Amino acid sequence: MSLQGRISELAHKHRKLDEKISEEQKRPAADALRVKDLKRKKLKIKEELHWLEAS
């Protein structure tokens, strides 16, 4: 996979995680542990994106 392809894939995953976080937080009984886990995954992807874009 090309560098640009990997960046696009990660950006897509980042957006999807953001949507999942928003959906979970809108629920009346949001699962705080799930939200925390999703945010952690989102941050890891963001860090990898920044690293790849700097390359």
N, C-alpha and C positions, 0 to 999 in steps of 0.2 A: 504494500500500500504506500502511496506517495505521502509526502509530508503534508501537502495540502488536503489530501483525502483524510488523513488522520485528524487534522485540525477540524475539518468539517464534521467528522463523526463525533468528536468530543464536544464540539459546540452544540450539536443536536442533542446529545445525552445531557448536557448542562441545562438546556432549555426544558427538556422533558422532566428532569429532576425538579426544576423550579416550579413547573406545573403541578407535579405531585405534591410538593410542599404546600403550595397554595390550596390545593384541594383538601389536604389533610387538615390544614389550619382552619378551614371553613366549617369543618364538621363540628357539631355541638360538643362531642366528647373526643376531641383530637387526642391522638396518642403521642404524647410528648417524646417518648423514646423513639418512635418511628420518625418523627420530625427531626430529631437530633441526628439519627442515622442518615437520613436523606441529605441533611445539610452537610454532614461530614463527607459523604460521597461527592456532593456538588463541589465542595471546597477542593477535594483531591483532583477532580477534573479541571477545575479552574487553574490550579497550580500547574498541572501538566500542560494546559493550553498556553499559559504564560511562558513556560520553559520552551515549548515547541516554537512559539512565535518569535522568541528571542534568538532561536537558532538560525 
